[in-house]
Amino acid sequence: MKEPKSPALWVLSICLRYNARYLLLVTIAGIILATLPGLNVLAIKCFSSHPAPAVSDNAAGFFSGGVIPPLVIIFAVLIAATNVITQSSYALSRIMVARFDIAITRDFGDSLTNPDSAHSQIRDISPLIFSAREAIDNGYPGAMLQALLQTFFGCITAVFLGFSLWSISPTAAILAVFAALPTALSYTVVGRLEAKTWDPISYHKRRSNYLLDHLTYLSSLEELTKLRGAEKISSFSLESRRISARHREKLEVRSMGIYLLFSLATLLLSAWSIYSIWASEQDMVLVLSGVVGIMSGISALSGLGYQIGEFAHTRPGIKSLMALKKAANLRSPALQKDQQSGDIVLEDVTVYYPEAETPAVSHASFRARCGEITALVGANGAGKTTIFSAILGNIPFRGQIRVPASFPGIVTQDFGRYELSVKDFVSLGKPETSEEEIINALHEARCWGFVSALPQGINTQLGHQWKGGHDLSGGQWQRLALARLFLHDDSYWLLDEPTSAVDADAELKIFRTLQQHKNNKAIVVVSHRLSTLLLVDKVVVLKEGRIIESGNPHHLLHSPSYFASLFRGQQISPHKPQEK
């Protein structure tokens, strides 16, 4: 289904898709409440057009004599039920917005988890992701939905009130409808001002929250305390918060002036409307009914301007959500899926980082064959991780990369330490997994020893900040990430420094396990630890972004190669892993 281009219609379409029942109930209740100011006028007019019954009239005569028309009976019932309808409307609105928030959050999550998205754009749209997330956190989608509904109800109030006042004074009817216009304009102007200050306010607030998070989570707080840097981080956070607050204060001061100016216009129009009724030479009861209608109408319409202002205020955040969804539907044109071969093939791949004059990787070509472990090796900054990111499709590149058609298994340098249970961490992306399969994967990654010693085994919560949570060392986290890799057993694996935090003995055993898994998949490993490279089938050696040699690591080691010079530089025995 084609997505609407208007932010308001986009919000409404999502609510209709996921929350139509509550939207209908809120709409019905809102329409009933919107007609009450006009019904006030009509009811008083009906009373004034009928003489009061004699005291001696009996009850039957009271009802049969036409003293109380059906409209007045209906109105009396509505007045009695007004409080119930109002409270019910508020409750239904809160439920609707809560459910709508779930729908928007799901939509946001779907935008980020689309497996076919062009993730080479992820760095470019990162600010967009944060802006969309902040819009959700601030409740902007729900605010715009409420603004849309309340504006609709306000229009009904204005039309019905004008209709009910017309027979008393056409001038008063027109003025009563337009009395709320200055207020609406004031909120519109303020909303536009807020839209202009959205970026600096949200940026500095986000910066403050980011810094504050480092003082909230245990691992970063402990490190900062030992570095004696916690106070500095706190001051940075406070300064960002102050900058955001200064932008907000300037906005509020300007807003107060605008509200005051437009409120005077509303006051003049309201007074003129009341004077028009007073001067209409109508019956005093009709005059009073008109005044009551105008006052209740202005009260009901006073929020209309605020709701219109909400459109402008929430529009930037909603547009961020819309833009993010559109970006998530893009496809990467460069990364090709190979349905036949299980190899990973790079042909003349060049990568430039933004604003860089020279490429990070230049004209790289190699083939990582299915059934082999291929390692990328080189000094820091040689381009290993850049090629790794290009194969993942995380960065744009020139040239061609062909990968197997299915998804990769990955372990990156900065893999996420998601503080779930051990079971949930290992089975991420593969929820339908038996405990036996999880335990087997833990054995293969050489981490069953410490997992079995945890208080609740694979059901133990990870992370000290959570109730019953347990902290792990860096090496233990890394082995859990490898266990997840073994559990998924995808058609090709990409591993960036997969054993950098484990000891030499565990590293040797893990690489032997990788050898056992390589038969039906291509495995690419990025490593600085030359001790692991004798355990792979092929090395691709990079220097300053270019591939300068490749081949069997043992052959290269015993030749006058750049690879051999790197190996000798670390003074590692070629026959066994480096000891710590």
N, C-alpha and C positions, 0 to 999 in steps of 0.2 A: 504494500500500500504506500502511495506517495505521501511523503511527510509534508504538512502545511509549512509555508514559509513565514507566516506570522507567528511570533512567540505566543500570543494569547491563544490562537487557534491550535498551536502545537500542544500547549498545556491542556486545553480542553479535549483534544483528541486522545491524549493519554488517559485522562480521567474517564472518558467515555469507554475506552478500551478495557480498563481494569476495574472501574469503580462506578459503573453506570447507575446501579441501584441507589446508592447513597446520594449521588448527584441529583437524581430525580426527586428523592424525598426532600433534600435541601431546597431544591427549586420550588416545589409545591409550597413548603412552609414559607419561603421567602416571598412568593407572590401574594400569599394571604396577608402577610404583615405589610407588604408594600401598598395594599389597597386601603388600609385602615385610616390614614389621614383623610382620604376622599370620602370614605364611608362616614367619618365623623360629621362632615358637612351635610351629606345626604340625609343622615339620620335626624339631625336637628331640623333640617328643612321639612322632613316628613312630620315631625312632632308639631312644628309651628303651623302646618297647614291643616291640622285637625284640632277641633275644640276639645278641651279637657272633659272627661265624662263627669256626669253629676254624681254626687256622693251616694245618692240613692240607687244608682244603677247597680244591677246585680252583676255577678261575674260573667254570666252568659252574655248579657248585653254588652259588657266591656269588650269581649272578644268578637261577638257577632256584629257589632255596630260599625266595624271597620275603623275603630280608633287606633289600633296598632297594626299598621300594614305589615305584610310578610317581610319586607326589607328591614323594618325596625326590629322584628323578632330575630332575624338572622344576625343583625348587627349586635343585638344584646347578647346573643350566644357567643359571638366572636369576641366582644369586649370581655365577657366572663372567661373566655378561653385564651385571651391574649397572652397572659403570663405563661400558661402551659405551652402555647405555640412558640413563644419566644425562647423559652428555656430548651424546648425540644429542638428548635432550629439550631441553637448554639451547640447542643450535644451532637446532633447529626453532622454539623459542620466540622466539629473536632474529629469525629470518627472518619468523616470523608477525607479530611486533610491528612490524618494519620495513615490511612490506607493509601492515599495518593502519594505520600512520602515514600512508602514502601515501593510503589510502582516506579517512581522516579529513580530511587536508589537501584532498583533492579535494572532499569534502563541504562543507568550510568555504569553499573557493573558489566552489563552485556557489551557496552561500547568498548570497555577495556579488555574484555576477555574473548573478543572475537578472534578465533584462531587463524582466520584468513586475512586479518588486517595487515596493512602495510606498515609493519612496525619499524621500518627504516625511517619513518617520519616521527618516531616517538620522542626524540630529543626536541624536534621543532614544535611539537604540540604539548610539551610538558607544561608550559605556563597555562595553556588552555585547560589542561586536566585539573590543575590547582584551582583555576578560576571556577570551573564547573563544580568541583568539590565544595568550594566555599559557598557557592550559590545554594547547594543542597544543605550544608550545615546551617546557613542563615535562614532556611525555610522559604527561599524566594519562589520556588514553584508553587507551593501552597498559597503564598501571599498573592501571587498573580491570579491563581484560580479563584480565590476569595474576592479579589478586586473585580474580576470579570463578572462574577455572579452579583456582587453588590451594585455594580454599575447597571447591570440589567434590571435589578430590583428598583434602583433609584429612578431609572427611566419610567418604569411602570408607575411609581409613586407620583412623579411629575405629571405624567399624562392624565392619570385618574384624578389627581387633585385639581388640575386645570379644568377638566370636564365638570367636576362638581361645583367649582366656583364660577363657571361661565354664566350661569343664569342669574347670579347675584351681581357680578361685575366683570365683564370681559377684560377690562384693563387690569383688575386685580388678579384674574386668572393668569394672564400673560406674565405679569410681574412676579407672581408667586412661583411660577415655573422657572423664570430666569433669575430669581433671587439667589439660587445656589450656584449660578454660573461663575461669579467672581471667586467663590471658594474653590470651585473646580479648577479654574485657571491658575489660582495660586499654587495648588498642589502640583499641577502640571509643570509650572515653572520650576518649583522646588525639585520635582522629580528629575527634570533635565539637569539641574545643577548637581544632583546626587550622581547622575549617570556620568557626568564629567569627572567627579572626584572618586569614582568607583576604583579606578586602577591604583592611585596612590594610597588610598585608605586600605584596600584589600592587600596590596603588596606589603606594606609595612606591618600590618596586623599579622599576615601570614609569616613574615620574617620573625616577628616577636614570638609567635607560637612555636615556630621551628626551633628557635634558640631555647625557649622554655622547656620544650620536650627533652632536651639534653640534660636538664636539671631534674626531670621527672623520672626517667628510666634509670634503673639501678646501675647498669653497666657503665653508661656514659657518666653518671653522677660520680661513681667511684673513681673513674679515671680523671675526671676534672678536679675532684677533690685532691687527689694525689699530685696532680700537676699544679695545684693552687690556681686553677683557672676558672673555678665555679663563679667567683665574684665578677670576673670579667664578662663571662657569658651572660650573667644576670644583668649587668649594666648595659650590654648590647641589646638584650631583649627589652629592657625598660626604655631605652632610647627609641627603638623602633615603635614601641607602643605610644610613646609621647608624640612622635611624628604623625602617626595615624590619628591620635586624638586631636592634634592641632588642625589637621585637615577637617576633621569632623566639627570642631568648634567654629571654624570659619564658616562652614556650611550652615550650621545652626543659627549663627548670628544673622547671616543674610536671609535665612528662611524666616526668622521672626519678623524682620522688616517687611518681607513680601506678604506674609500672612496678615500683618496689621493693615497694610495698605488695601489689600483686597477685602478684608473684613469690613472696612468702612463702606466699601461699595455695596456689600451684601446688606449692611445695616440700612443704607439709604433706600435700596430697592424694596426691602421688607417694609420699611416705614411708608414708602409711597404706596405699596400694595394695600396696607391696612387703611391708609387714608382714603384710597379709592373706594373701598367698601364702605367706610364711614360716611363718605360724601355721596353715596349712591341713592340716598333717601329711601332705602329699603326698611322693612320692618326690623325693629331692634333685635329680634331673635335671629333673623337672617344675618344681620350685621355681626352679631356675636358668633354665629356658626362660621361665617367667613373668616373672622379673626382666629377662632380656634383652629380652623383648617389650615390657615397660613402658618401659624406658629408650629403646629404639629408637622406640617409638611416641610418647613425649613429645618426643623429638628431632624426629620427623617432624611432629608437631602444633604444635611451638613457633612455627612460622611462620604457623600458621593465624590467630592473633590479629593478627599484623601485617597479613595480607591483609584481614581484616575491618576493621581500622583504615584500610586504604587506601581502602575504599569510602567511608567518611566523609570522608577527606582529599581524595579526588579528586571527590567528588560536586558541589561548587559549580562547578568548572570544566566538568564534563560537562553540568550543567544550563544553563550559559551557552551551550554549543554547541547544545544542544537548543532553547533559547529563540531563539537566532539563526536557526536553520533555520525555526522557526515564524514568526518575524517576516519572514523573506525571502519567505514564501508569501502575505503580505498583499498586497492590491491597493489602489491609491490610488482612493478613491471620487470624488474631485473632478475629476481630470484626465480629460477625455473624448477618445476617439479618433474623429475625423471621417473616415469612409470615402469621402465624396464630395468635399468641398471641400479645396483645398490651402491654405486660409487659416488663420491663427492668430487666434482670437477670444477676447477677454476680456470678460466681462459682470459688472459690479458686483463686482470682485475686491477683497477687503480682507485684509490680512495683519497679524497681530499677532505680535511676537516674545515669547518667554516672559518673564513678569513685567513687561512693558511696559504702561503705562496707555493710551498712545495708539498707534494703528496706524501701522506703517511705510508702508503703502500703504492708501488709503481710497477705496473705490467706483470703482475704475479700470475703464474700458471703452474698448476700441478694437479695430480689426481690422487685422491685417497681411496684406495681400492677396498671393496667389500672383502672381508676376511683378513684385513690387516689393521695394525695400529700404526697410524702416521703421527709423528710428533713435529710440532713447529718449535724451532729453537733459535735463539739469538740473544744478543745483549738487550738490556733495558732500552725500550724505545725503538726496537728493530722492526716492529710491525706485527708481532705475533697476535696480540689481543685484537688488533684492528682487523686482521684477516678472520679471526674467530668471530668477531661481531658481524662482519660482512656475511659470513656463512649463515649466521643466525638470522640475517635480514634486519639487523638492528640499526644499521647505518647505510646511507646511500653509497653507491659505487658505480664505476664504469666497468664495462666488460660483461662477462657472463659467469654465472655460478649455477651449477646444476646439482640438486640434492635429491635423495630418495623422496617418493611421494608422501610418505607418512611423516609424523612429527618426530623431532629429535629428542633424545635423552640428553640432558645438559647438567653440568655442574660448573658454575662460574666462580671466579675469585671471590666475588662479593655476594654469594648465594644468600638468600633470605633466611634468617634464623627465626622462623615463625614459631611463636611460643604457643603451640598446641600440645596435645598429648603426643607421645612418641608414635603411637599408632597412626594418628591423623597426619602427623608431619611426613611420615614415610609414605603413606598412601595418598598424598595429595595428587590429584589428577587421575587417580584410579581408586575410587571409593569402594567399588564392589570387589573387595579383596579379603581373602580369608586370613585369619591370624597365623595360620601355618605358613602361608606365603610370605607374610611380613617377617616372621621369625627367620625363615630361610634367607631372606634378603639381608637381615641383620647379621646373620652368620657370615655371609659372603663379604660383607663390608667390614668384618672384624669388629663389630660393636655389640654383639650379643652379650659379651662378658660384662660390660658396664650397664647395659640396659636391664639385664636380668637381676642386677643388684639394686636397681631403683625400687622405691617403696611399693609401687604398683606395676612394676614391669613395663610392658608396652602401653599401659593405660596411664602412666605417670604424666602429670602436667609439667611442661617445660617452662622455665622462667620463674625466677624468684619473686617477681612482683605479683604473681597470682597465688591464690590460696592453695597451699599444698604443692606449690611449684618447686622445681628442682633445677639448679643451674648446671650447665655442662661446660667443659673446656672447649677451646677452639678446635682441637683435634677430634673431640667427640662429636661436635656439631658437623664437622666435615665428613666424618664417617657415616653419620645419619643421612647426609645428602647423597653419599655414594650408595647407601642402602636403597634409597628411593630410586636411584638410577637402575640398580639391579632388579628391583621389583617391576619397573615399567618394561624393561627389556625392549626398547624401541628399535626401529630399523637402522638408525645410525646415532652415534654418541659424539658429543662435543664436550671436552673436559678441559677447563682452564685451571691449571695448577691444582689438580684434584687431590694431591697428597701433601700439599705444602705444610700442613699443620700436624702431620702424623709422624711417628718415629720410623726409623729405617726398616725395622723388622716388619711392622704393619704395612709399610709402603711396598715392600717386596711381595708380601702375600696378596695385597690388593691388585698389583699389576699382574700377578699370576692368574688371579680371578678374571681380570680383563682379557687376558689371553684365552681363557676358556670360553668367553662370551663372543669372541670376535668372528666366529665362523660364518655367521649370517648377517654381518653388519660391518659398516665402515666406522672406524673409531679415529677421531682426531684429538690429539692431546697437545695442550700448550704447557710448556714446562721450562722453568729456570734451573731446575735441579737436574744436573747432568747425570746424576747417579741413576735416574730412572730411564734414561734414554737408551741404555743397552738392553732394556727389556721390551723395546718396541721393534717393529719390522722395518720402519723407514723414517728417516728424519728429513725435514725440509728446513734448510738453514737460511735465515734472513739476516741482512745487514743493511741498515739505513733504508729500510722499506723495500729492498729488492731481494729476490731469491738468488743466492749466489751458488748454492750447491744443494744436492739432495742425494739420498741413497741409503744403503744399509749402514747403521751406526758403527758396526764393528769395522767395516771396510774404511769408512771415513776416518775412524779413530787412528788407524795405522797408515794413514797417508798424510802428506803435507797439506792438510785442509784447514780451513777456517774453523770448522767444527772441532778438529783436534786441538787447535790452539785455545779454544774456549774450554775444552775439557781439561787440558793440562793446566790452565790458569787456575782452576779450582783445586788442583792437586788431589784428585780423587782416584782411587784405585779402579781400573777399568773392569775388574773382575767381581766387584761386590758393591752393594749400595753404600752411599756415604753414611758413616756412623755419626750420631750426634754426641 
